[in-house]
Amino acid sequence: QVQLVESGGGLVQAGGSLRLSCEGTGRIFTWDPMGWYRQAPGNQREFVADIDGGTKPNYASSVKDRFTISRDKGKNTIYLQMNSLKPEDTAVYYCHTRTGPANRDYWGKGTLVTVSS
């Protein structure tokens, strides 16, 4: 059974930084993509960033050049370094992976990031 556990959320002022972590356990392979999505109140969940087994990152245009995703493949752990945070980055951030013969999606429970103006 795959489990994803996020940590590192909190309250920060605009312009500040936070680092999120997500530890994956279970049958996650090094070639499986892992990434982050977020959901603000009243909005749909949206893609933030992901990284594939080859360590190639992908970013939403709204966070590119401010956020950096990285991966420790030996631990199936990913990180999201968030700099120059804006109030519009306020959301619950969810860790995601897709793995297995059926390409099933797995989600963490989320961690809240609040950016005050």
C-alpha positions, 0 to 999 in steps of 0.5 A, a space after each residue: 500500500 502506498 502512503 504519502 505524508 506531507 510536512 512543512 506547512 505553516 504561516 508565513 508573511 508575503 515574500 517569505 519562504 517555506 519548504 515542504 516535504 513528502 515521504 512516500 512509503 510502499 511500492 513507489 519506484 524510482 521512475 514513478 513521477 512524484 509531485 505537488 498539487 494545491 487547493 485554495 478555498 473555493 477552487 479546484 485542485 491545481 498542479 504545482 510541480 512534479 518530477 519524474 524518475 529522471 529528475 526532470 522537473 515540471 512547474 506551473 507557470 504561476 510558480 516557475 522561478 519561485 518554487 523548486 522541486 527536488 527528489 531523494 530517490 533513495 528515500 522516495 521523498 520529495 521537497 518543494 522549496 517555496 520562495 517569494 511567497 504570495 498571498 495567492 499561494 495560500 492553499 492546502 498542498 497535496 503530495 501525489 504519485 502515480 504508480 502500479 500496473 494500473 497507473 493508480 493515483 495516490 494522494 497525501 492528506 495535505 499540509 496547509 500553507 498560509 501566506 499573509 499580506 
